[in-house]
Amino acid sequence: MALRRPRTLLAMDPGLRPRLLDDGCARRLREVTGVDLELVVDSFAGPRAAAALAETEVLLTSWGAPVIDARALAAAPRLKAVVHAAGSVKPFVTDACWDRGIVVSSAAPVNALPVAEYTVAMVLLSNKRVLRLREEYRSTRAVPHDLHLRYGHAGNYRRTVGIVGASRIGRRVIELLRPYDLEPVVYDPYLSEDRAEELGARAVGLDELCRISDVVSLHAPALPETRSMIDRRRLALMRDGATLINTARGSLVDGDALTDELTAGRLHAVIDVTEPEVPPADSPLYDLPNVLLTPHIAGSLGNELHRMADCAIEEIARYAAGLPFAHPVRREDLDHTA
C-alpha cells in the first residue's frame, strides 16, 4: 500500500527555507508529504496562505513561524499536527492548539547537540585560559618568559564543571565531558541524587555549585522562577578566575552584576545570549579581554540546520505512517522546559 502523504504547509521565515531544506532534504520531504516548497508563510493572512491553510494537515514550522491561535485554527479545519524544525514551540503554539488536540513535535533534541558541543569546547578552552593568552600573545608578539609561572592555574585536570539545569543540553554536556579528567556537578530542582549519579555527575545546591566550580555553565529554561537565578550574590560566590558560560537565555543572569564582575576582571565569561539580545554598542562586553561574546550561535548554524530538517522530515514520515512522534512536545511539560 502506498504511503499516505499528508498535505503540509511550510510556516517560517521565508528566507530560512533554502538554508533549512537543502536539495536532499527537499527531495525527502516531497517523498513523505504533499508540499509546495515555493509557498512559505510567516503570516496566515492573505488569500494564498488562507487557501493553503484550509487544506493543510501538517504545519512544518521553524524560526519565524506565525502564531497558531484560535483564529488560525478556525481557518485550518484539517490541521492535526505541528512539526517544528527548531527548538521551543512556546512562542507560537497556543493553548488553542492543545485544546483542539493538535499533536506537536520539536527538533529540540537535535538542536541541543551543537549547543552541547559548543559548551564543551568552551569549557576546555576557558580552563586553558586561551582567551587571555591569545590577547597577550597578540599584543606582545612574544612568548612570555614566565608563562608557566603566571598561568600555573590554567588547565583541565580535575577541574570542577558546574552544570545548571539537567535539560537535554545539560545532560548531553555531562555525557560529552566523560572522556576528560573533569569533575561535573549539577544543579536541577527536578533531578534526584541517584539520577544525577546515573548521568555521571554529583547533585549539589546552586549556591554550592557556584562556590566550588571552576566553570559554571547554564542550561536552564527561561521561566519566571529562573530569572536572574545567577544574581549578584551568586556571582560573588564564584571563585576568583572562574568562568561563567551562558548558552541558555540572557534572563538567567543579572546582567549588570555580571558586567561589574567582568569589568573588575575577577571572573571570565563565555556569553552567547544576553538580555537584550544584542547588547548596547557601548557595552564593555564587546571589548573585555576576559569575555568571549558571540551572537547566539551555539545552537544550529550553517549545515547544522539540515539536522533539524532531517529530524522534522522523519517525524512527518512517522505521522504519515500512523506512528507516534519520536520527539513529542507535551502540554504538561511546558511549565518547566524551554
Stockholm file with secondary structure:
# STOCKHOLM 1.0

chainA/1-338         MALRRPRTLLAMDPGLRPRLLDDGCARRLREVTGVDLELVVDSFAGPRAAAALAETEVLLTSWGAPVIDARALAAAPRLKAVVHAAGSVKPFVTDACWDRGIVVSSAAPVNALPVAEYTVAMVLLSNKRVLRLREEYRSTRAVPHDLHLRYGHAGNYRRTVGIVGASRIGRRVIELLRPYDLEPVVYDPYLSEDRAEELGARAVGLDELCRISDVVSLHAPALPETRSMIDRRRLALMRDGATLINTARGSLVDGDALTDELTAGRLHAVIDVTEPEVPPADSPLYDLPNVLLTPHIAGSLGNELHRMADCAIEEIARYAAGLPFAHPVRREDLDHTA
#=GR chainA/1-338 SS CCCCCCEEEEESCGGGHHHHSCHHHHHHHHHHSEEEEEEEESCSCSHHHHHHHHHCSEEEECTTCCCBCHHHHHTCTTCCEEEESSSCCTTTBCHHHHHHTCEEEECHHHHHHHHHHHHHHHHHHHHTTHHHHHHHHHHHSSCCTTHHHHTTTCSCTTEEEEEECCSHHHHHHHHHHTTSSEEEEEECTTCCHHHHHHHTSEECCHHHHHHHCSEEEECCCCCGGGTTSBCHHHHHHSCTTCEEEECSCGGGBCHHHHHHHHHHTSCEEEESCCSSSSCCTTCGGGTCTTEEECSSCSSCCGGGHHHHHHHHHHHHHHHHTTCCCSSBCCGGGGGGCC
#=GC SS_cons         CCCCCCEEEEESCGGGHHHHSCHHHHHHHHHHSEEEEEEEESCSCSHHHHHHHHHCSEEEECTTCCCBCHHHHHTCTTCCEEEESSSCCTTTBCHHHHHHTCEEEECHHHHHHHHHHHHHHHHHHHHTTHHHHHHHHHHHSSCCTTHHHHTTTCSCTTEEEEEECCSHHHHHHHHHHTTSSEEEEEECTTCCHHHHHHHTSEECCHHHHHHHCSEEEECCCCCGGGTTSBCHHHHHHSCTTCEEEECSCGGGBCHHHHHHHHHHTSCEEEESCCSSSSCCTTCGGGTCTTEEECSSCSSCCGGGHHHHHHHHHHHHHHHHTTCCCSSBCCGGGGGGCC
//
